[in-house]
Every structure is written in C-alpha cells, then in structure tokens.
Amino acid sequence: MPEPQHRSASLPAAKLPWHHTLVGKVVMFMLMGVLFAYVTGALSGFFMVERGAREQWLREAQVNAQIVSATIRRIYTSVAVKTDGTGQVTHIISQRPIGDEESVLETGFSPIDVLALASAQTRNNVWLFTKSSEGSLTVVADALNTPSDSPANLAVDTWQTKADAVDFYVGFASIGNEEHFISSLPIVTPDGQLLGVLVATIGQKGGLYQMRNDLISKAFVALLVVLVATALLVTVLMRQLFTPVPVLIKSLTEIAKNQTADSTPYTDRNDEIGRMAKAIDALRKKVIEREHLLEVKDEALRFQHLAHHDELTKLPNRVQLNNALKTAVHSLLQGDVFNVMLFDLDHFKAVNDSLGHAAGDALLVEVSQRVQGLLTDDDLVARLGGDEFAIIQRVVRSATNEAKVLAEAIVSVLREPYQFNNQEINIGVSVGIATAPADGRNSHDLLRHADLALYAAKAKGRDRYMLYAAGMTMDSGIIEQR
C-alpha cells in the first residue's frame, strides 16, 4: 500500500487579494507613475497659467493705483504722492483726510464723485477708507455708491501678506463679505501718520479664478480616463508576461533564508524571465559559496584566537607575549622604554589541593580581571601557564617609579580576599621586574632578569616585588630592593 501524501501538499495555496499580488502591485505602481507624470504636467501648466494670471493681475492693479492717484491729484491739488524706484505711486500724502466736508467745499466734488471718475477709467469699483479713532479702517464711500440695504460697514478684514495698512499693497484682500484682488494706496500725513486708504479692485476672486477652475475640472476628467485605460492595459500585460515572477520571488525568498538546496526554475527559457532565473540561480550558488567561505573564515579566526590566547582567562598567551615583546624591543631603536614583569601567585598550589581545580580556575580568572583593571591601553598582560603571568608596561616618564607603582598595586589588589562557594581564599603574589634597555636589549635577557628578580622576591619572603639588580643569580639569596 503506498504511503499517503501529506495533506497540505494537496491543498491549493491561498489566493492573495488582488492588491497584494505582484500584478496588482505593478499595476498600482504604474498607475502611480502615470498619476505622478500627469499631475506633474498638470501642475506645471496650472502654475504657468496661475503665474501668468497673477502677473497680469499685478500689472492691472498697479495701473489702477496709478489711475486712482492721478484722479485724486487732479481733484485735490494740495496732495502729493510718493513713488518707488520704478515710478510706481506707493503713497498719497495729504495734510488732512481726503473726502471730508472741507475738501468737498473746496473742490466741489463729493468723495463718491471722485471715486466714480477713477472707477470709470479702471472699470471696477474703488473705495475710500478712513482711519477711525479706534484705529480700524471704515468705508467713507465707494464708486458704485452701494445702497444702504447692502452691508453699510464695509471694512478690509484681511490684508493677506501685510498686516500694516501703511504700506502699499497689491494682492487679495477681503472687503466686507467679498474677496477682491486690489491695489491699496495709503493716505498718510507728511510725518507718516495713516489717514485712510484708497482701494481699487480689478475683480472678485471667484471671477478671476473661473478659468483656473474650468482647467482643473477638465484635467480631472481626463486624468480619470487615462488612469482607467492604463490600469486595464497594464493588468493584461502583467498577467501575460510575468506569470513566472511569483515563483522566482519564492526562490529569492528561500535564498534569503539560506535555503539553497533547490535549483531555480525557468532557467531554460530564452527571454528576460530566463535571464532573471539564471541570475537568481547564480546568486544561489554564490550564497552557497559565501556560506562555505564564512564557515572556513570563522573556523580560522577561532583557531587563530586559540593560538594566541589562554582558553581559561582569555588573556594573551606566551606566543602573543613573545611577539609583543619583540615589537617592544624593536621600539627601543626609537628611544622607547618599557618594563617586563613576571609574577606568580603565592600558595596557589594549596588552593588547588584543598578546594580543587574548579576553585583554582575561578581564582585565576578573577586574578586576570583584577590585574587588567590596573593596566593602561598600551600595557599587555599574558598568562604563561599555571599561575604564572607576565606584563609589558610602556613607560611614560620614569621606568623605576612607574614599575614600583604598578607592582605595588598588583601586590595590594591580589592580596585582597577571594570568595568561592561562600568560602574566603587568601593568597599573595611575588613580582619580578626588569627594565629595557637598562636590564637588557633583547627578549631573552629581559625575561631571564625579570625571572631572577621574581626568584629574589620569593626568597625574601613572598607577597612583594623586586627590581632586577646587576649580579642577581638564583644562588644570590635575598637582595635588597633598589
């Protein structure tokens, strides 16, 4: 009887929603591209139309300001004007408000008559505002002689770019409940006090923007047509051309998870899909090769680390110490000075014998950590084996003084009690010191002289340090410290 297949193998894969499929995403991407290109072009055209319209409105508003100022000067001969560098009138200068009773008697023209003359030339309304005692701008008259049943209290509600009405302004502003594109000429006294404002409009905002609104409506309809056509066309093309793409995506996903056992399908095709499949299969083979190389590299680094470090304390071992010592000896040619220290632990054998090797190993690890905390970044401490350690100390100023300071610190810190399984352990340390180049100019002499000084420290009673002195031998007995 044949073995039954796994149930999941006979079940069809769950169908993704359209917008999650590759075809759906490509279609959406293409639509976004078309939308971006269309909107970019439409916005460019819109901004060009908008910019041209605004430039035209600006010129027309500035011309209106010139017309209004010229009309005012013909009627009110006592006023003067202020212009900018281009000759544009920016202020009307008057000793008293324009349009008051005295000016009417003097000229024979009411404010409405004067504004009507200006409006006849600009073909749009013109207002005269005066500054009230509260500091707000209220309407005195307008060229169209607005009936009383209309809003009587016309006011400039918003100066959209400048809050200060003392400056000449061209742009959109709210007058009553309507928004106009205006030019405003401040009426000021010779000393700059605001008396009123003459406002001339070129038209309401809605009328000025009617062409823009028509353009936007037509562009929106055209955009919908283009998007629908593009979606249909791209969907058909994607389904016909890229059916193998989901399979290749699955292959890439497996490669990303380091699942490289299966070969990539569709490599036998001679089109772009076949090239893509061959590239993916080449990538799969490269991943296999890379993983193998990484394994070899990691193994080599591990062996290299083991070859140069002590496995228990993670300190450099004798091999790395010898290499570092050769480098230090070579630096003597540049005038460097350094100390070589050898030290081993006093009564360490008794700890191993009484508490076992686990306690001895824990003690060696803590000793290495305590000593490392005393060294600078330029110093090196290595474990030579058993309870024997060595230090290369870089000298900054005085070799003897710096050696004594470090050796005293080592003796002191290693003398402090240790804890193992709630049991206190007390040991000491003996240190021997040799200085390069005073006590030797090669690795052999320096290590031998440091070892002689270490033997002298033990002979003197342990738990101390000794500096090498000329004439020291293994048989020289106890020698006084320098």
Secondary structure, DSSP 8 states (H G I E B T S, - for coil): ------HHHHS------GGGSHHHHHHHHHHHHHHHHHHHHHHHHHHHHHHHHHHHHHHHHHHHHHHHHHHHHHH-TT-EEEE-TTS-EEEEE-SS-TTSHHHHHHHS--HHHHHHHHHHHHTS-EEEEEE-TTS-EEEEEETT---TTS-SS--EEEESS-S-TTS-EEEEEEETTEEEEEEEEEEE-TT--EEEEEEEEEEEHHHHTHHHHHHHHHHHHHHHHHHHHHHHHHHHHHHHH-TTHHHHHHHHHHHHTT---S--TTTT-SSHHHHHHHHHHHHHHHHHHHHHHHHHHHHHHHHHHHHHB-TTT--B-HHHHHHHHHHHHHGGGGT--EEEEEEEEETHHHHHHHH-HHHHHHHHHHHHHHHHTT--TT-EEEEEETTEEEEEEE-SS-HHHHHHHHHHHHHHHHHS-EEETTEEE--EEEEEEEEETTT-SSHHHHHHHHHHHHHHHHHTTSSEEEE--TT--TTS------
